Amino acid sequence: MNAMPLVITALAIFALAYRFYFGFISAKVLTLNDASATPSGRLYDGQNYFPISKWVLFGHHFAAIAGAGPLVGPVLACQFGYFPGFLWMLIGSVMAGAVHDIVILTASVRTDGKSLVEIVKSQIKKTGSVVTASIATFIIIIIAMAGLGLVVVNALAESSWGTFTIASTIPIAILMGVWMYVFRKGKTAEATIIGVLLLSGAVIFGRYIPGSPFESWFTFDKKQLTIILALYGFLASVLPVWLLLSPRDYLSSIMKLAVIGMLAVGIIVVAPELKMPAVTAFIHGGGPIIKGTLFPYLFITIACGAISGFHALVSSGTTPKMVMKESHIRPIAAGAMLAEGMVSILALIAAASLFPLDYFQINLSPEKFQELLPQLQAMGFTETDFTRLSQGVGENIAGRTGGAVSLAVGMSEIFSKIPGMNSLMSYWYHFAIMFEALFILTTIDAGTRIARFLLQDIMGKAYKPFSNSSNLAGNLLASAIVVFFWGYFIYTGSVSTIWPMFGTANQLLATIALTVGTTYIINQGKGRYAWITIVPMTFVGVTTIYAGFLNIINLYLPLLSDSSTLTVGLINLTLTGIILASVVVIIADAIPIWLKGAKKQQPPQSVSDAAGNPQKEDILH
């Protein structure tokens, strides 16, 4: 099948959903109102609470939420065929992910930009829910930082080109921040032009770093990169948000969207055939990459492209402290999530455009591929272009598991088929690898800062000044603890122990966030609209809880019977159990609030302007 119908369908549905469905949610359900003061102005501290213009903040938010998930998840799920993943991302982005993001961002903006845990405290008001939400959220974010950091380390190890380009974004971002907020206040366009030109130069010049006298300056092994990454995460967490974090994420988002736009254009020009079938026999289980059945494992493998609990941490972390006006919430939250859904669909198309035999040869170890080869051939997967692909990218790509390499090969294959680009496949491949590392790294800096906010809230229970996010001692201590935890897991290799349960944990966090969002909507007297969060909460919750129990029974319990895997099994079993229990506790505490709200039958609440004059409910459109 040609890829074009999928691209056109996705673009049309996302555009219509943004205009009409999220227009309805903004006006009727959340009643976004620019007359309401936002935390960035009311609580301005120049450090964390700082008003940022709409499109710069969109760039930060998009860069923070779009990590490995929208790139790698769809590629790995391609073993089921292209259609199940496409359908889940199309429906999930609209009905689940963007709803999840916009509701939580709104609730946080109206709760002084506080974390998800603080929203639980204000909406559900039960000690058990607050404690379990704190524990579950902190576990999940540390696992996410460690896993995403490992991907970056693996991508940049011994790669002077990629490391140089990524490192260049830091001084460029600082220059942009100083330009926009000190030298030329408000001149976002000027800073953008400067940043784009410098970044383009870094990308082009980076190609010539390998083999130059500067190569050794930017060539590091995995241990060294882990330490460097931890230092960067610490700095991004403690420095004022306008100086490094926001401009760097904005700059990165420009590159991300530009490359994705190029990929979309490439797909339009090349119109690649999807060589992977719409559905494969692996939907029934026994797949070589994902062993489980389509249901429920598709829905925890593709997370960020459809819905991700990590987004709730960003939407109640850095972003709500920088929103200038409530009208900016829709483009920032819903707009960024739909853009990420489109990224995921394009990544799926790039992977599905490879011959299935080549796709599996890249994503399986050589031994496992040879063992599976007769089965793949019996399924009709006999054509291959592997030798040409390896020669074209200039590397041995067999057994490069994890999804990142197969995506880079698929992207470079599409780019190289554009007229005049045929001889540049190797360049495009290495560019795509560097691009993937950049895509993920922007989640590390925002995630570390978010974890710091969360930890400061927890530390504040023991010593109240620490709960103030601008408290220097609390800032430094919490940042150091967070960086130590995720850095330790990467440095020691222990991340491989806990990473397998991240997909389940992430979607369980999304279930918690949708539960809290439902409670928020009902507490605002809008219970008749609570279906917008209850429907995705029910589907994601049932699917992920089921997947969690399958993982415990089929994966973690068997590990306990072998002394060599006992520790791994205990860690995964314990963490998964804690998060599953947290979901149950929070839902159990929320349901009575829902039932009480349903009985009240409150009339629609009006919105007042700054002078106290009542306004129509759909003040924003």
LINVEN-V217196 format. One line per field, one symbol per residue. phi: phi as a letter, one per 40 degrees, with the letter a starting at -180 (. if undefined). A space follows every 50 residues. Layout:
phi=???
//
This chain:
phi=.ccddccccccccccccccbccccccccccfcacccccdcccbdbgbbca cbcdcccdccccccccbcdcccdccccccchccdcdccccccdccbdccd ccccccccdcbggccdcccdccccfbddccccccccccdccccccccccc ccccccdgbcccccccccccccccdcccccbbcbdgcccccccccccccc cccccdcbcdgcccdccbbbccccccccccccdccccccdcccbcccccc cccccdcccccccccdccccfcccccccabcccchgccbbcccdbbcdcb ccbdcbaacdcccccbbccccbccbcccccccccccccccdcdccccccc cccccdccdccccbcdccccccddcccccgcbcabccccccccgacbcgc chgcccccccccccccccdgbdcbccccccccccccccdccccccccccc ccdcccccccccaddcccccccccdcccccccccccccccccgccccbcd ccdcccccccccccccccccccccgbdcbcccbccccccccccccccccc ccccbccdcccbccbdcdcccccccccccdccccccccccddcccccccc fccdccbbcccgccbccccba
//
